[in-house]
Amino acid sequence: MLIPSRSSIGYALHLLAVMISLICIPGCTSQIKEAGKPNIVFIMIDDLGYGDLGCYGNRFNLTPNINRLAEQGLRFTDYHSNGPMCTPTRAAFLTGMYQHRLGRKFEGALSGKSQHDQGMSSGAITIAEVLKEAGYATGMFGKWHLGYQPPYLPHDQGFDEFRGLGSGDGDHHTHVDRWGREDWWHNNMPEMEDGYSIDLITRHSVQFIKDHREERFFLYVSHLAIHFPWQGPDDPAHRKAGTSYENDKWGIIPDKNNVRPHVKAMIESIDKGVGEIIQTLEDLELERKTLVIFTSDNGGYIHYANEFHNISDNGDFRGQKGEVYEGGHRVPCIAYWPGKILPGRETDETILTMDMYPTFATLAGAKIPGDKHLDGVNFLPVVLDQARLPSRFIFWKIRDERAIRKGAWKLVIIGEGASELYNLENDPGEKNDISDKYPDLVTEFLKAYDDWHSDVSDHATTFEMDLNN
């Protein structure tokens, strides 16, 4: 069993996470028993900012179907992706632990150029494998970005059926990746399809629900949108097979100072697809037997490479995709489950992507292997019983940027710069650094980070050694 040193704070965090994931907060036991073992639909959008949806304050993008989920479900206001980029968050979702435990390459985006022959090892036990063992049919449609070819595709990681792309960005019309490779798979075989990516992902997701209506299922809907190329359904195709687009990866953008219209078209297309999925559940009378979670893998781009501007909307939060300020990782999240979740609720509980793993496993009555490390915590009591979770340290790290959060307090370190301390309750936009007023708090947070970093680094080393033996 891989566990951190007993002398580190990481060990205490590990025990706390396991205890919370396995023991319900008082009052929720009957709720879970009554809930039964539902179907689970997890919808992850790519690069969707906190303020990109109508139900999160956007007045430009029309998102009636997603707004309806919020109106009839639970809206999270303090939900965070595990990383401010795609690969890290997806690794954390599937494994229920900090992505850093899998090795340094999962701290950032997995490169299709230098890491095309690499991916997430089968030694990492995914939530799909756990749910499959519990009797669930498992399907994944859309963007993977945890490996570009077998044996690193979803079909090797617990998903019965997969259709989509292995890479991090493909042309939404031609499905050609940044390096000019055709990139659309059916399980472990390339199988190109005609059609707009959002429409294809939605169509396969709907069919999966229909095919498994008589059994329990876990459906992972992983949209490539709104990641570049920024192409709405009516925008032109851009990439052709055999041509590299490393220096021309964004699509055909007539006005580089205003990318927003293309993104708006993508968001509204996603909303239409979400509506089709929910309508399918209702038509099959499955809506009261299905938990639907809608979220994003990281914050949105506001600008890119000092060339493209007015792209996405992160609300009032500082920063954007790739950064550890709030705009890089505080994202929309909605839980929808008619008859189980009281409609129109909001929660300010701090939840991360990795928390999905123990929550889904608990709902399914699934057995988590005894040697499986979990950093995520079961937040089902928040969803069903309006409970509060114990306070915990949480961490972000990408390149030379680090952030440590506990309660309302957040410490940010950029490169070799000084530590910046913010109280998010009073200053959610991270505008006023108050580190000079609370030196003891800064010291405590830095110590927590050092212990955590040592813990996940040791785990990654042991994990990689075990794979090589």
VOGU-3710 file (C-alpha; in Angstrom, 3 decimals, decimal comma):
1> mlipsrssig> 0,000/0,000/0,000  1,396/3,420/-0,965  1,064/5,835/1,913  3,105/8,879/2,882  5,445/9,090/5,832  3,758/9,090/9,238  5,864/12,077/10,200  4,374/14,296/7,515  1,219/16,350/7,439  0,472/14,433/4,238
11> yalhllavmi> -0,162/11,304/6,272  -2,714/13,138/8,412  -4,373/14,487/5,280  -4,427/10,991/3,798  -6,157/9,557/6,864  -8,651/12,410/6,936  -9,498/11,933/3,260  -10,014/8,189/3,667  -12,139/8,648/6,794  -14,359/11,234/5,134
21> slicipgcts> -14,705/9,194/1,958  -15,771/6,081/3,861  -17,709/7,528/6,796  -20,755/9,692/6,199  -21,329/12,882/8,091  -24,186/12,237/10,565  -27,552/12,514/8,933  -26,604/11,441/5,437  -26,644/7,643/5,868  -30,385/7,364/5,342
31> qikeagkpni> -30,175/9,764/2,408  -27,613/7,589/0,637  -29,554/4,397/1,335  -32,702/6,012/0,017  -30,846/7,291/-3,060  -29,934/3,781/-4,103  -27,361/3,211/-6,820  -28,079/5,763/-9,518  -26,778/6,172/-13,018  -24,022/8,787/-13,161
41> vfimiddlgy> -23,521/11,273/-15,991  -20,432/13,450/-15,671  -20,178/16,286/-18,204  -16,827/18,066/-18,412  -16,368/21,091/-20,661  -12,926/22,243/-21,783  -11,739/25,768/-20,821  -15,183/26,974/-19,691  -14,755/30,008/-17,436  -16,648/30,679/-14,207
51> gdlgcygnrf> -18,636/33,477/-15,826  -19,389/31,860/-19,188  -22,901/30,628/-18,299  -26,133/32,476/-17,778  -26,635/30,847/-14,372  -23,237/32,254/-13,349  -24,058/35,781/-14,451  -23,288/35,809/-18,187  -25,666/37,960/-20,262  -24,093/37,270/-23,642
61> nltpninrla> -24,168/33,480/-23,968  -27,605/31,865/-24,132  -27,580/28,697/-21,987  -31,204/27,858/-21,099  -30,658/24,108/-20,686  -27,690/24,467/-18,365  -29,499/27,248/-16,501  -32,348/24,827/-15,964  -29,990/22,332/-14,331  -28,956/25,047/-11,878
71> eqglrftdyh> -32,539/26,137/-11,247  -33,633/22,577/-10,522  -30,419/21,390/-8,884  -27,441/22,523/-6,835  -25,060/25,259/-8,001  -21,538/25,306/-6,563  -19,912/28,710/-6,076  -16,558/27,475/-4,716  -15,811/24,498/-6,938  -12,292/24,110/-8,351
81> sngpmctptr> -10,553/22,072/-11,008  -7,547/20,192/-9,676  -5,327/21,905/-12,208  -5,487/25,078/-14,271  -4,986/22,980/-17,426  -6,681/19,974/-19,000  -4,491/16,891/-18,431  -3,950/17,476/-14,681  -7,647/17,852/-13,930  -8,643/14,818/-15,977
91> aafltgmyqh> -6,016/12,675/-14,242  -7,274/13,816/-10,845  -10,890/13,112/-11,792  -10,192/9,575/-12,927  -7,867/8,643/-10,040  -9,344/10,533/-7,087  -5,961/11,892/-6,089  -3,652/14,782/-6,805  -2,339/14,364/-10,332  1,178/14,993/-9,029
101> rlgrkfegal> 1,168/11,488/-7,552  1,323/10,117/-11,100  4,530/11,964/-11,948  5,655/15,357/-13,230  4,245/14,880/-16,731  0,707/15,085/-15,322  1,338/18,488/-13,791  0,786/20,163/-17,167  -0,724/19,319/-20,547  0,475/16,020/-22,037
111> sgksqhdqgm> 2,303/16,922/-25,234  1,334/15,251/-28,479  4,799/16,036/-29,837  7,260/14,973/-27,133  4,960/12,619/-25,189  2,943/10,989/-27,964  4,060/7,527/-26,839  3,249/8,153/-23,166  0,100/8,258/-21,063  -1,595/7,369/-17,808
121> ssgaitiaev> -0,506/3,907/-16,728  -2,937/1,032/-16,229  -1,508/0,885/-12,709  -3,683/3,893/-11,888  -7,074/2,497/-10,841  -9,723/4,746/-12,390  -13,241/5,492/-11,202  -14,445/3,784/-14,393  -12,741/0,551/-13,332  -14,216/0,784/-9,844
131> lkeagyatgm> -17,732/1,414/-11,167  -17,394/-1,295/-13,788  -16,458/-3,762/-11,056  -19,632/-2,661/-9,235  -21,745/-3,656/-12,243  -21,977/-0,370/-14,135  -21,782/-0,097/-17,910  -19,129/2,535/-18,618  -18,875/4,870/-21,580  -16,690/7,851/-22,424
141> fgkwhlgyqp> -17,161/10,151/-25,397  -14,986/13,099/-26,354  -11,604/14,400/-25,269  -9,235/12,109/-23,340  -5,810/13,839/-23,239  -4,242/11,217/-20,976  -2,570/9,276/-23,775  -2,586/9,493/-27,544  -2,701/5,843/-28,557  -3,120/2,340/-27,107
151> pylphdqgfd> -2,460/1,193/-24,459  -3,218/4,624/-22,986  -6,760/5,223/-24,253  -10,044/4,996/-22,277  -10,769/1,437/-23,401  -7,648/0,410/-21,445  -8,779/2,367/-18,369  -12,147/0,835/-17,549  -14,449/2,235/-20,233  -16,488/-0,320/-22,160
161> efrglgsgdg> -17,001/2,091/-25,014  -15,031/5,111/-26,201  -15,415/7,393/-29,164  -13,441/10,596/-29,403  -9,973/12,075/-29,551  -6,869/11,113/-27,644  -5,209/14,514/-28,037  -5,755/17,793/-26,239  -7,065/19,754/-29,195  -8,400/18,769/-32,567
171> dhhthvdrwg> -10,203/20,583/-35,329  -13,862/20,456/-34,347  -14,861/19,622/-37,918  -12,042/17,544/-39,413  -10,779/15,969/-36,134  -7,151/16,563/-37,089  -4,843/17,289/-34,166  -2,267/20,051/-33,789  0,399/17,952/-35,466  -1,666/17,044/-38,502
181> redwwhnnmp> -2,750/13,567/-37,369  -6,280/12,273/-37,814  -7,476/11,779/-34,260  -10,861/10,138/-33,758  -11,094/6,703/-32,164  -13,578/3,934/-31,542  -12,210/2,065/-28,541  -8,596/1,285/-29,555  -8,960/1,680/-33,305  -8,858/4,895/-35,363
191> emedgysidl> -12,300/5,476/-36,866  -12,909/8,897/-38,366  -16,448/10,315/-38,408  -17,953/13,259/-40,205  -19,558/15,895/-38,051  -19,026/18,700/-35,558  -17,343/17,473/-32,357  -20,097/18,621/-29,975  -22,778/16,996/-32,113  -20,865/13,704/-32,374
201> itrhsvqfik> -20,141/13,542/-28,641  -23,764/14,300/-27,840  -25,076/11,747/-30,344  -22,904/8,947/-28,976  -23,767/9,903/-25,387  -27,486/9,785/-26,115  -27,135/6,421/-27,844  -25,153/5,046/-24,894  -27,980/6,015/-22,538  -30,534/4,341/-24,791
211> dhreerffly> -28,425/1,191/-25,133  -28,030/0,833/-21,355  -31,400/2,050/-20,163  -32,089/-1,289/-18,444  -28,849/-1,318/-16,442  -26,842/1,060/-14,344  -24,396/3,157/-16,296  -21,582/5,651/-15,845  -21,294/8,120/-18,717  -18,351/10,503/-19,039
221> vshlaihfpw> -19,205/13,257/-21,547  -15,953/15,076/-22,232  -16,364/17,966/-24,651  -13,367/19,346/-26,511  -15,154/22,719/-26,741  -14,508/25,476/-25,919  -10,804/24,708/-26,457  -9,205/26,115/-29,588  -9,506/25,876/-32,526  -12,276/28,336/-31,697
231> qgpddpahrk> -14,931/27,066/-34,105  -18,652/27,273/-33,762  -20,770/24,814/-35,749  -21,009/27,292/-38,644  -17,350/28,341/-38,626  -15,106/26,838/-41,309  -12,897/23,805/-40,840  -9,237/24,696/-40,477  -6,913/21,690/-40,306  -6,049/19,067/-42,889
241> agtsyendkw> -4,237/15,799/-42,248  -0,513/15,850/-42,911  0,077/19,504/-42,031  1,508/20,764/-38,738  -0,517/23,460/-36,967  1,825/24,112/-34,056  2,071/27,766/-35,076  -1,457/28,076/-36,418  -3,592/26,170/-33,935  -6,378/28,603/-33,158
251> giipdknnvr> -8,716/28,358/-36,147  -9,832/31,026/-38,597  -10,448/34,144/-36,495  -11,253/37,269/-38,567  -10,998/39,611/-35,560  -8,287/38,481/-33,146  -9,336/41,175/-30,686  -12,769/39,611/-30,358  -12,826/35,810/-30,233  -16,009/35,868/-28,128
261> phvkamiesi> -18,529/35,310/-30,966  -16,860/31,988/-31,874  -16,810/30,929/-28,215  -20,439/31,970/-27,798  -21,429/29,674/-30,669  -19,522/26,799/-29,064  -21,089/27,357/-25,631  -24,584/27,536/-27,075  -23,944/24,338/-29,026  -22,850/22,651/-25,791
271> dkgvgeiiqt> -26,026/23,878/-24,132  -28,085/22,325/-26,906  -26,247/19,020/-26,412  -26,838/19,094/-22,658  -30,516/19,640/-23,358  -30,583/16,561/-25,615  -28,968/14,408/-22,933  -31,407/15,563/-20,256  -34,347/15,120/-22,630  -33,211/11,552/-23,320
281> ledlelerkt> -33,135/10,792/-19,600  -36,626/12,217/-19,243  -38,000/10,363/-22,270  -36,695/7,081/-20,824  -37,952/8,007/-17,327  -34,410/7,855/-15,993  -34,045/11,421/-14,726  -34,916/10,474/-11,125  -32,491/7,563/-11,292  -29,548/9,594/-12,557
291> lviftsdngg> -27,106/12,030/-10,968  -25,832/14,554/-13,511  -22,746/16,646/-12,792  -21,784/19,494/-15,126  -18,417/21,269/-14,800  -15,201/22,439/-16,516  -11,610/21,177/-16,516  -10,095/24,622/-15,818  -10,782/28,320/-16,131  -11,075/30,104/-19,439
301> yihyanefhn> -8,622/32,064/-21,504  -9,247/35,799/-21,385  -6,425/36,417/-23,829  -3,865/34,195/-25,514  -0,234/34,915/-26,475  -0,923/38,682/-26,496  -2,565/38,072/-29,863  -6,113/36,881/-29,202  -8,431/38,759/-26,865  -11,962/38,734/-25,426
311> isdngdfrgq> -12,169/34,957/-25,408  -13,845/33,655/-22,274  -15,262/35,035/-19,005  -13,936/34,154/-15,545  -16,303/36,470/-13,722  -14,683/38,732/-11,145  -11,789/36,347/-10,527  -8,173/37,154/-11,225  -6,175/35,134/-13,730  -6,984/32,637/-16,446
321> kgevyegghr> -6,225/29,138/-17,701  -2,695/28,051/-16,806  -2,514/30,224/-13,667  -3,072/29,414/-10,001  -5,083/32,547/-9,282  -8,807/31,867/-8,928  -9,588/32,485/-12,596  -7,414/29,526/-13,524  -9,270/26,926/-11,491  -12,519/28,208/-9,955
331> vpciaywpgk> -15,094/26,944/-12,441  -18,831/26,287/-12,758  -20,252/23,107/-11,282  -23,874/21,983/-11,115  -25,376/18,830/-9,603  -28,792/17,769/-10,930  -30,875/14,895/-9,611  -34,652/15,406/-9,539  -36,288/14,047/-6,412  -32,990/13,814/-4,516
341> ilpgretdet> -31,462/17,297/-4,755  -33,605/20,171/-3,569  -34,056/22,584/-6,487  -32,576/26,051/-6,633  -29,905/25,542/-3,993  -26,397/26,963/-3,842  -23,416/25,839/-1,806  -20,136/27,566/-1,020  -18,449/24,338/0,069  -14,955/24,054/-1,382
351> iltmdmyptf> -14,970/21,023/-3,691  -12,328/19,753/-6,143  -12,457/17,535/-9,208  -10,729/14,667/-7,366  -13,659/14,562/-4,922  -15,842/13,028/-7,639  -14,112/9,640/-7,278  -15,080/8,796/-3,662  -18,475/10,439/-4,144  -19,353/8,336/-7,178
361> atlagakipg> -17,947/5,194/-5,569  -20,070/5,776/-2,457  -23,199/6,311/-4,527  -22,578/3,111/-6,450  -21,785/1,065/-3,362  -18,508/0,285/-5,104  -15,546/-1,262/-3,368  -12,352/0,766/-3,545  -9,268/-1,484/-3,464  -7,560/-1,445/-0,091
371> dkhldgvnfl> -4,248/-0,248/-1,531  -5,876/2,577/-3,512  -4,724/6,028/-2,354  -7,393/8,747/-2,294  -6,923/12,475/-1,759  -10,484/13,300/-2,727  -13,308/13,336/-0,212  -16,909/12,207/-0,467  -19,079/15,322/-0,812  -22,369/13,473/-1,122
381> pvvldqarlp> -23,524/14,878/2,241  -23,260/18,356/0,729  -25,403/17,330/-2,236  -28,081/15,362/-0,405  -28,081/16,738/3,117  -26,767/20,322/2,892  -23,964/19,315/5,255  -20,617/20,998/5,821  -17,303/19,261/5,241  -14,334/19,527/7,598
391> srfifwkird> -11,815/22,192/6,639  -8,745/20,921/4,779  -5,621/22,145/3,059  -5,802/21,961/-0,740  -3,002/22,588/-3,211  -2,305/23,607/-6,802  1,032/23,459/-8,586  1,918/23,991/-12,217  5,393/24,880/-13,437  6,737/27,433/-10,912
401> erairkgawk> 3,303/28,551/-9,704  1,883/27,253/-6,427  -1,229/27,909/-4,352  -2,338/26,683/-0,931  -5,891/27,079/0,326  -7,610/26,423/3,638  -10,959/27,937/4,446  -11,055/31,519/3,212  -7,254/31,847/3,213  -5,153/31,355/0,102
411> lviigegase> -1,401/31,672/-0,339  0,017/32,170/-3,845  3,679/31,876/-4,859  4,756/32,756/-8,400  8,290/31,668/-9,280  10,867/33,126/-6,919  8,546/35,938/-5,933  7,315/36,669/-2,443  4,311/34,837/-1,017  0,962/36,544/-1,521
421> lynlendpge> -1,791/35,968/1,022  -5,459/36,615/0,314  -8,677/36,274/2,270  -11,115/35,086/-0,379  -14,143/35,806/1,767  -13,347/39,527/1,703  -11,254/39,612/-1,446  -12,344/36,942/-3,971  -10,595/38,862/-6,758  -7,203/38,450/-5,048
431> kndisdkypd> -6,429/42,152/-5,234  -5,053/42,867/-1,754  -2,003/40,950/-0,582  -2,073/40,884/3,234  0,875/38,552/3,815  2,731/41,201/5,842  -0,124/41,259/8,361  -0,185/37,497/8,974  3,398/36,183/8,907  2,549/33,198/11,124
441> lvteflkayd> -0,192/32,139/8,713  2,223/32,399/5,801  4,715/30,199/7,652  2,020/27,624/8,432  0,876/27,468/4,805  4,420/27,161/3,478  5,083/24,286/5,871  1,873/22,566/4,744  2,927/22,949/1,115  6,403/21,550/1,736
451> dwhsdvsdha> 4,950/18,498/3,496  2,391/17,969/0,754  4,924/18,350/-2,038  7,285/15,899/-0,367  4,407/13,459/0,080  3,137/13,523/-3,532  6,686/13,454/-4,926  7,562/10,393/-2,839  4,345/8,718/-3,942  5,084/9,457/-7,611
461> ttfemdlnn> 8,573/7,973/-7,280  7,236/4,825/-5,623  4,403/4,557/-8,153  6,806/4,748/-11,098  9,224/2,266/-9,497  6,420/-0,238/-8,939  5,398/0,062/-12,598  8,929/-0,620/-13,767  9,351/-3,745/-11,573
//
